[in-house]
């Protein structure tokens, strides 16, 4: 949780503690609770709640359910984006300063990184840009990613687990190609290629000067498609071509060098702190770029949106609180004569106040419980069934995820109960101030 979220949660919990203390002081007796339940029932049948009570409870249910759903959606967006970003993006990348991304003494640096406490796996990688086509009438710009064909426990990313055809070994069966490549599912669809087809990749690295043309000519390489992966992340599936590290080194013109090292950490959330420590350990010209810093603006925007959406939707709970105030005010007016009779029979004014406080708390408690359950169940159904489809080219994911966190539900329940405790104060005090004689005469 971010600092504003922690501060807001602390404030809500502190206010809820005050509300709980207030309720304990004003806890109704058995007689007062019985009268409160009687006032909430319909006149025609003691087994049915009155319509205004149902409306008041329904308002709280809608508010709590909407708030749980909204927080679940924002959590789902954060978690899904994080998981999909880390499919082909490691927790940490070790790069160099200077012109171009090139790491020559990567074997020495790799051994040093692997000895660092907190590192679970590390491997060299190559990342460069190029173009690819099957036929010359349609060409796509792509990112070429060269990785180690390791699918075991030492694999740095989870890309190997997202292949729908082939695997990460890049085993080509044709002798007339440079090697095997794997394409993202969307890219393969656009190029109309399947496993076994041959594609041509164009690289600007290592371009040779042609004196007759007076220009540099790019290099052309033929590869066999040996796999197709589907990560669910639009950027990867639409723009990435994966190949073995050695093949990518030739494509990028790096010879024996690599672009950098990719690292998997035991604690992904501590990547920023680990990156700073690793930079100081390796020294210049090495730098460490963690996944959180690379996507800082995206996750900051999501956190701010989550906070703002929660505050906006919380207004629904406030509207429900006004509904409770209106309901209890109507009950006070409807039961004025009965309140006057109870006061004339010796019931204390504090007891009258507790009767209506109990009604408000009961309405809030019932609505909060039902709303929290419905919000969690509906959120789970939407997430599992992928009911709401969205444009992956805009939002990076293809459906609306809903991940409900227990802490968020507890905060929603606490805020709702706080509002439900404050809402009946005015009508309860209004009922307690009634004069018995005018109240009995009231019609």
C-alpha positions as CSV (number, residue, x, y, z in Angstrom):
1,X,0.0,0.0,0.0
2,X,1.2,3.5,-0.7
3,X,1.5,6.2,1.9
4,X,-1.8,8.0,1.1
5,X,-3.6,4.6,1.3
6,X,-2.0,3.8,4.6
7,X,-2.9,7.2,6.0
8,X,-6.5,6.8,4.8
9,X,-6.8,3.3,6.3
10,X,-5.4,4.5,9.6
11,X,-7.9,7.3,9.7
12,X,-10.8,5.1,8.9
13,X,-9.8,2.5,11.5
14,X,-9.3,5.2,14.1
15,X,-12.8,6.6,13.4
16,X,-14.2,3.1,13.5
17,X,-12.7,2.6,16.9
18,X,-14.4,5.7,18.2
19,X,-17.6,4.5,16.6
20,X,-17.3,1.1,18.3
21,X,-16.7,2.7,21.6
22,X,-19.7,4.9,21.1
23,X,-21.9,1.8,20.2
24,X,-20.6,0.0,23.3
25,X,-21.7,2.8,25.5
26,X,-25.1,3.0,23.8
27,X,-25.6,-0.8,23.5
28,X,-29.3,-1.5,23.7
29,X,-30.8,-3.7,26.3
30,X,-33.0,-6.7,25.4
31,X,-36.2,-4.6,25.7
32,X,-34.7,-1.8,23.6
33,X,-33.5,-4.3,20.9
34,X,-36.9,-5.9,20.8
35,X,-38.6,-2.5,20.3
36,X,-36.1,-1.6,17.6
37,X,-36.8,-4.8,15.6
38,X,-40.5,-4.3,16.0
39,X,-40.3,-0.8,14.5
40,X,-38.4,-2.2,11.5
41,X,-41.1,-4.6,10.7
42,X,-44.2,-4.1,8.6
43,X,-47.5,-3.3,10.3
44,X,-49.4,-5.9,8.3
45,X,-47.1,-8.8,9.1
46,X,-44.5,-9.1,11.8
47,X,-42.5,-11.5,9.6
48,X,-41.8,-9.0,6.8
49,X,-39.7,-5.9,6.8
50,X,-41.2,-2.7,5.9
51,X,-40.6,-1.3,2.4
52,X,-38.6,1.7,3.7
53,X,-36.4,-0.6,5.7
54,X,-35.7,-2.7,2.6
55,X,-34.9,0.4,0.6
56,X,-32.5,1.6,3.3
57,X,-30.7,-1.8,3.5
58,X,-30.6,-1.9,-0.3
59,X,-28.9,1.5,-0.5
60,X,-26.1,0.3,1.8
61,X,-25.8,-3.0,-0.1
62,X,-25.4,-1.2,-3.5
63,X,-22.8,1.2,-2.0
64,X,-20.7,-1.5,-0.3
65,X,-20.9,-3.8,-3.3
66,X,-19.9,-1.1,-5.8
67,X,-16.9,-0.1,-3.6
68,X,-15.7,-3.7,-3.2
69,X,-16.0,-4.2,-7.0
70,X,-14.2,-1.0,-7.9
71,X,-11.3,-1.8,-5.5
72,X,-11.2,-5.3,-6.9
73,X,-11.0,-4.0,-10.4
74,X,-8.1,-1.7,-9.6
75,X,-6.2,-4.4,-7.8
76,X,-6.8,-6.7,-10.7
77,X,-5.4,-4.2,-13.1
78,X,-2.3,-3.8,-11.0
79,X,-1.7,-7.5,-10.5
80,X,-2.4,-8.5,-14.0
81,X,-0.2,-5.8,-15.5
82,X,2.6,-6.7,-13.1
83,X,2.3,-10.4,-13.9
84,X,2.2,-9.8,-17.7
85,X,5.0,-7.3,-17.6
86,X,7.2,-9.9,-15.9
87,X,6.5,-12.6,-18.5
88,X,9.3,-11.4,-20.7
89,X,10.7,-8.6,-18.5
90,X,13.0,-9.6,-15.6
91,X,13.0,-8.2,-12.1
92,X,16.2,-6.5,-12.9
93,X,18.5,-5.7,-15.8
94,X,22.2,-5.0,-15.6
95,X,23.3,-2.7,-18.4
96,X,26.1,-0.3,-19.1
97,X,26.5,3.4,-19.6
98,X,27.9,4.8,-22.8
99,X,27.1,4.6,-26.5
100,X,24.9,1.6,-27.3
101,X,23.8,-1.2,-25.1
102,X,26.7,-3.5,-25.1
103,X,28.2,-5.6,-22.4
104,X,31.5,-7.3,-23.4
105,X,32.8,-8.8,-20.1
106,X,29.4,-10.2,-19.3
107,X,30.8,-13.6,-18.0
108,X,32.7,-11.9,-15.2
109,X,29.8,-9.7,-14.3
110,X,27.4,-12.6,-14.5
111,X,29.5,-14.6,-12.0
112,X,29.5,-11.6,-9.7
113,X,25.8,-11.1,-9.9
114,X,25.0,-14.8,-9.2
115,X,27.1,-14.6,-6.1
116,X,25.1,-11.7,-4.8
117,X,22.6,-12.7,-2.0
118,X,19.0,-12.4,-3.0
119,X,19.6,-13.4,-6.6
120,X,17.7,-16.6,-7.6
121,X,18.7,-16.7,-11.3
122,X,20.7,-14.6,-13.8
123,X,21.4,-14.9,-17.5
124,X,22.7,-12.8,-20.5
125,X,20.2,-11.5,-23.0
126,X,20.1,-9.6,-26.3
127,X,17.5,-7.0,-27.2
128,X,17.5,-5.1,-30.5
129,X,15.1,-3.9,-33.1
130,X,14.5,-5.1,-36.6
131,X,11.9,-6.0,-39.3
132,X,10.4,-9.3,-40.2
133,X,8.3,-10.6,-43.1
134,X,7.2,-13.8,-44.7
135,X,6.5,-12.3,-48.1
136,X,7.8,-8.9,-49.2
137,X,4.4,-7.4,-49.6
138,X,4.0,-7.1,-45.8
139,X,6.7,-6.2,-43.3
140,X,6.4,-5.7,-39.5
141,X,8.7,-3.8,-37.2
142,X,9.7,-6.0,-34.2
143,X,11.8,-6.3,-31.1
144,X,14.2,-9.2,-31.3
145,X,14.9,-10.8,-27.9
146,X,17.7,-13.3,-27.5
147,X,17.5,-15.5,-24.4
148,X,19.0,-18.6,-23.0
149,X,17.0,-21.7,-23.9
150,X,16.6,-22.6,-20.2
151,X,13.1,-23.7,-19.2
152,X,14.0,-25.1,-15.7
153,X,14.4,-23.6,-12.3
154,X,17.2,-21.3,-13.4
155,X,15.0,-19.5,-16.0
156,X,14.8,-15.8,-15.3
157,X,11.4,-15.1,-16.8
158,X,8.2,-17.2,-17.3
159,X,8.2,-16.9,-21.1
160,X,8.7,-20.6,-21.5
161,X,5.4,-21.3,-19.8
162,X,3.4,-19.3,-22.3
163,X,4.1,-21.2,-25.5
164,X,1.0,-22.5,-27.3
165,X,3.1,-24.2,-30.0
166,X,6.8,-25.3,-29.8
167,X,9.1,-24.3,-27.0
168,X,12.0,-22.2,-26.0
169,X,14.7,-24.5,-27.5
170,X,14.5,-23.0,-31.0
171,X,15.3,-26.3,-32.7
172,X,15.2,-25.7,-36.5
173,X,14.9,-28.7,-38.8
174,X,15.8,-26.9,-42.1
175,X,19.4,-26.6,-43.2
176,X,18.9,-23.4,-45.2
177,X,18.1,-21.1,-42.2
178,X,20.1,-19.3,-39.5
179,X,18.2,-20.9,-36.7
180,X,14.8,-21.1,-35.1
181,X,12.6,-18.3,-33.8
182,X,9.4,-17.9,-31.7
183,X,6.8,-15.3,-32.5
184,X,4.1,-13.7,-30.5
185,X,0.6,-15.0,-31.3
186,X,-0.7,-11.8,-32.7
187,X,2.4,-11.2,-34.8
188,X,2.2,-14.7,-36.2
189,X,-1.4,-14.1,-37.1
190,X,-0.6,-10.8,-38.9
191,X,2.2,-12.5,-40.9
192,X,0.1,-15.6,-41.6
193,X,2.8,-17.9,-40.4
194,X,2.7,-21.2,-38.5
195,X,5.4,-23.4,-37.0
196,X,7.6,-24.7,-39.7
197,X,7.3,-21.7,-42.0
198,X,10.4,-19.6,-42.9
199,X,10.5,-15.8,-42.2
200,X,13.1,-13.2,-43.1
201,X,14.4,-10.8,-40.5
202,X,16.1,-7.5,-41.4
203,X,18.8,-6.1,-39.2
204,X,20.5,-2.7,-39.5
205,X,23.3,-3.8,-37.2
206,X,26.4,-4.8,-39.2
207,X,25.2,-3.1,-42.3
208,X,27.8,-3.0,-45.1
209,X,28.5,0.0,-47.2
210,X,27.8,-0.4,-51.0
211,X,30.0,2.0,-53.0
212,X,27.9,1.7,-56.1
213,X,24.8,2.8,-54.2
214,X,26.6,5.1,-51.8
215,X,24.5,3.7,-48.9
216,X,24.6,1.1,-46.2
217,X,22.7,-2.1,-46.9
218,X,21.0,-3.9,-44.0
219,X,21.6,-7.6,-43.3
220,X,18.9,-10.2,-44.2
221,X,18.6,-13.5,-42.2
222,X,16.3,-16.4,-42.8
223,X,14.8,-18.2,-39.8
224,X,12.4,-21.1,-39.3
225,X,9.4,-20.5,-37.0
226,X,9.7,-23.1,-34.2
227,X,7.3,-21.7,-31.7
228,X,4.4,-19.3,-31.0
229,X,3.8,-17.8,-27.5
230,X,0.7,-16.1,-26.1
231,X,1.4,-14.1,-22.9
232,X,-1.8,-12.1,-22.9
233,X,0.3,-8.9,-23.0
234,X,-0.5,-7.1,-26.2
235,X,3.0,-5.5,-26.6
236,X,4.8,-8.9,-26.3
237,X,2.4,-10.9,-28.5
238,X,2.3,-8.2,-31.2
239,X,5.9,-7.0,-31.4
240,X,8.3,-9.6,-30.0
241,X,10.4,-12.2,-31.7
242,X,12.4,-14.6,-29.5
243,X,15.5,-16.5,-30.5
244,X,18.5,-18.1,-28.8
245,X,21.1,-15.8,-27.4
246,X,23.8,-16.9,-29.9
247,X,21.5,-16.4,-32.8
248,X,20.5,-12.9,-31.6
249,X,24.1,-12.0,-31.1
250,X,24.8,-12.6,-34.8
251,X,21.6,-10.7,-35.7
252,X,22.5,-7.7,-33.6
253,X,26.1,-7.7,-34.7
254,X,27.4,-8.0,-31.2
255,X,29.9,-10.8,-31.8
256,X,30.5,-12.3,-28.4
257,X,29.0,-9.4,-26.4
258,X,25.4,-9.2,-25.1
259,X,23.0,-6.3,-24.4
260,X,23.0,-7.0,-20.7
261,X,22.1,-9.4,-17.9
262,X,18.6,-10.2,-16.7
263,X,18.1,-11.1,-13.0
264,X,15.3,-12.9,-11.1
265,X,15.2,-11.9,-7.4
266,X,13.8,-13.6,-4.4
267,X,11.9,-10.5,-3.5
268,X,10.6,-8.7,-6.6
269,X,9.1,-5.9,-4.5
270,X,12.6,-5.0,-3.2
271,X,14.0,-4.6,-6.7
272,X,14.6,-0.8,-6.4
273,X,16.6,-1.2,-3.2
274,X,18.5,-4.2,-4.6
275,X,19.3,-2.3,-7.9
276,X,20.9,0.5,-5.9
277,X,23.0,-1.9,-3.9
278,X,24.1,-3.8,-7.0
279,X,25.1,-0.7,-8.8
280,X,27.4,0.4,-5.9
281,X,28.8,-3.2,-5.8
282,X,29.6,-3.4,-9.5
283,X,30.7,0.2,-9.9
284,X,30.9,2.3,-13.1
285,X,30.1,1.7,-16.0
286,X,27.4,-0.7,-14.9
287,X,23.9,0.2,-14.0
288,X,20.9,-1.7,-12.8
289,X,17.4,-1.0,-14.0
290,X,14.6,-2.6,-12.0
291,X,11.1,-3.4,-13.3
292,X,9.4,-1.0,-10.9
293,X,11.4,2.0,-12.2
294,X,10.7,1.0,-15.8
295,X,7.0,1.1,-15.2
296,X,6.8,3.6,-12.4
297,X,4.5,6.1,-14.1
298,X,2.0,3.3,-15.0
299,X,1.7,1.9,-11.5
300,X,1.7,5.3,-9.9
301,X,-1.2,6.3,-12.2
302,X,-3.1,3.0,-11.2
303,X,-2.6,3.7,-7.5
304,X,-3.8,7.3,-7.8
305,X,-6.8,6.1,-9.8
306,X,-7.6,3.4,-7.3
307,X,-7.6,6.0,-4.5
308,X,-9.7,8.5,-6.4
309,X,-12.2,5.9,-7.6
310,X,-12.5,4.6,-4.0
311,X,-13.3,8.1,-2.7
312,X,-15.8,8.8,-5.5
313,X,-17.6,5.5,-5.0
314,X,-17.5,6.0,-1.2
315,X,-20.0,8.8,-1.9
316,X,-22.5,6.1,-2.7
317,X,-22.2,4.9,0.9
318,X,-22.7,8.5,2.0
319,X,-25.9,8.7,-0.1
320,X,-27.0,5.4,1.5
321,X,-26.4,7.0,4.9
322,X,-28.7,9.9,4.1
323,X,-31.2,7.2,3.0
324,X,-30.9,5.7,6.5
325,X,-31.4,9.2,8.1
326,X,-34.5,9.7,6.0
327,X,-35.8,6.2,6.9
328,X,-35.4,6.6,10.6
329,X,-36.8,10.1,10.5
330,X,-40.0,8.7,8.8
331,X,-40.1,5.9,11.5
332,X,-39.9,8.6,14.2
333,X,-42.8,10.5,12.7
334,X,-44.7,7.3,12.2
335,X,-44.1,6.0,15.8
336,X,-44.5,9.3,17.5
337,X,-47.6,8.3,19.6
338,X,-45.9,5.0,20.5
339,X,-42.8,6.8,21.6
340,X,-44.9,9.1,23.7
341,X,-46.7,6.2,25.4
342,X,-43.3,4.5,26.1
343,X,-42.0,7.7,27.7
344,X,-45.2,8.1,29.7
345,X,-44.8,4.5,31.0
346,X,-41.4,5.4,32.4
347,X,-39.0,4.5,29.5
348,X,-36.0,6.8,29.8
349,X,-35.0,9.1,27.0
350,X,-31.6,7.4,26.7
351,X,-33.4,4.2,26.0
352,X,-35.4,5.8,23.2
353,X,-32.2,7.1,21.7
354,X,-30.6,3.6,21.9
355,X,-33.7,2.1,20.2
356,X,-33.2,4.2,17.1
357,X,-29.4,3.9,17.2
358,X,-29.9,0.2,17.2
359,X,-32.1,0.4,14.1
360,X,-29.5,2.4,12.2
361,X,-26.7,0.1,13.2
362,X,-28.8,-3.0,12.3
363,X,-29.6,-1.5,8.8
364,X,-25.9,-0.7,8.2
365,X,-24.7,-4.0,9.5
366,X,-27.1,-6.0,7.4
367,X,-26.5,-4.0,4.3
368,X,-22.7,-4.0,4.7
369,X,-22.6,-7.8,5.2
370,X,-24.8,-8.5,2.2
371,X,-22.9,-5.9,0.0
372,X,-19.5,-7.3,0.9
373,X,-20.5,-10.9,0.1
374,X,-22.2,-9.9,-3.1
375,X,-19.3,-7.8,-4.2
376,X,-16.8,-10.6,-3.5
377,X,-19.0,-13.2,-5.3
378,X,-19.8,-11.0,-8.3
379,X,-16.2,-9.9,-8.6
380,X,-15.0,-13.6,-8.6
381,X,-17.6,-14.5,-11.3
382,X,-16.6,-11.5,-13.5
383,X,-12.9,-12.5,-13.2
384,X,-13.3,-16.2,-13.8
385,X,-15.8,-15.8,-16.6
386,X,-13.9,-12.9,-18.2
387,X,-17.3,-11.2,-18.9
388,X,-16.0,-7.7,-19.7
389,X,-13.7,-7.7,-22.7
390,X,-11.4,-4.6,-23.3
391,X,-9.1,-3.5,-26.1
392,X,-5.7,-5.0,-25.4
393,X,-3.9,-2.5,-27.7
394,X,-4.9,0.3,-25.2
395,X,-5.0,-1.4,-21.8
396,X,-2.3,-4.2,-22.4
397,X,-4.8,-6.8,-21.3
398,X,-7.8,-8.3,-23.0
399,X,-10.4,-8.6,-20.2
400,X,-11.2,-6.7,-17.0
401,X,-9.7,-8.5,-14.0
402,X,-11.1,-8.4,-10.5
403,X,-8.9,-9.4,-7.6
404,X,-10.6,-8.7,-4.3
405,X,-8.1,-8.3,-1.4
406,X,-9.2,-9.1,2.2
407,X,-7.6,-5.8,3.5
408,X,-9.7,-3.7,1.1
409,X,-12.9,-5.5,2.1
410,X,-12.1,-4.9,5.7
411,X,-11.6,-1.2,5.1
412,X,-14.8,-1.0,3.1
413,X,-16.7,-2.7,5.9
414,X,-15.1,-0.4,8.5
415,X,-16.0,2.7,6.5
416,X,-19.5,1.5,5.9
417,X,-20.1,0.7,9.6
418,X,-18.7,4.0,10.6
419,X,-21.2,5.8,8.3
420,X,-24.0,3.6,9.5
421,X,-23.1,4.4,13.1
422,X,-23.1,8.2,12.5
423,X,-26.2,8.2,10.3
424,X,-28.9,7.5,13.0
425,X,-27.6,10.0,15.5
426,X,-29.9,12.8,14.4
427,X,-33.2,10.9,14.2
428,X,-32.3,9.1,17.5
429,X,-31.7,12.4,19.3
430,X,-34.9,13.8,17.7
431,X,-36.9,10.9,19.1
432,X,-35.3,11.2,22.5
433,X,-36.3,14.9,22.7
434,X,-40.1,14.2,22.2
435,X,-42.4,15.4,24.9
436,X,-44.7,12.6,26.0
437,X,-48.0,14.6,26.1
438,X,-47.8,16.2,22.6
439,X,-46.4,12.9,21.3
440,X,-49.5,11.0,22.5
441,X,-51.8,13.6,21.0
442,X,-49.9,13.4,17.6
443,X,-51.9,12.1,14.7
